[in-house]
Amino acid sequence: GSRRRRAPFRLSRKAGYATLLLPYMSSATQHMLLDPPIQFASEEHASQIAYMSRDYVEDGLGWGWARQRVLASIRDRNTNVCVVVERGVVLAFAVMKYADEHAHLLLLAVRPAHRRKGLASKLIRWLEAVAETAGIERVLVECRRSNDAARCLYSDLGYHERNIERGMYRGLEDGIRLRKWLRQLPPDAGDA
């Protein structure tokens, strides 16, 4: 039978509320929350996120994550958009949407000058901790087949490449579908 889970766990956007959850988080998760400061995106961050997506994620594919789509994700109660901001500039961001049993990392980018400093890993781990708290079983993500840096990042974080999809990105580029189980793989999970 089909059972409904409660709505995905979402930290409050109000300043200070995240600190109420610190006693329930591991010390590693606390460190991710506080250094560098990871926070929920506000509407003021939407344009920067959109331009970063256009320039660093969707380059050569057309612009699918314009400001309105980013704003819709920020406002969506089943989606977390988190950012690392310094002096008003978004250095890195991630967008994760939650369903009943899985979460989907939709978008992730780090400004070139701030790459190789662990920001992407910290954002992903932070979102995974939220997903685990909500009882989510697995996280799904896709990346371009040609994006070796992303493939290495996801592999290092425990994601497994499931398959290659020809022409996944608007028929222009092949994609890789990846998955990570947050809990022990159920015996009957197969290729779910």
Secondary structure, DSSP 8 states (H G I E B T S, - for coil): -------------STTHHHHTGGGS-HHHHHHHHTTBEEE--GGGHHHHHHHIIIIISTTT---S-HHHHHHHHH-TTEEEEEEEETTEEEEEEEEEE-SSEEEEEEEEE-GGGTTSSHHHHHHHHHHHHHHHTT--EEEEEEETT-HHHHHHHHHTT-EEEEEEEEEETTTEEEEEEEEESS---TT-TT-
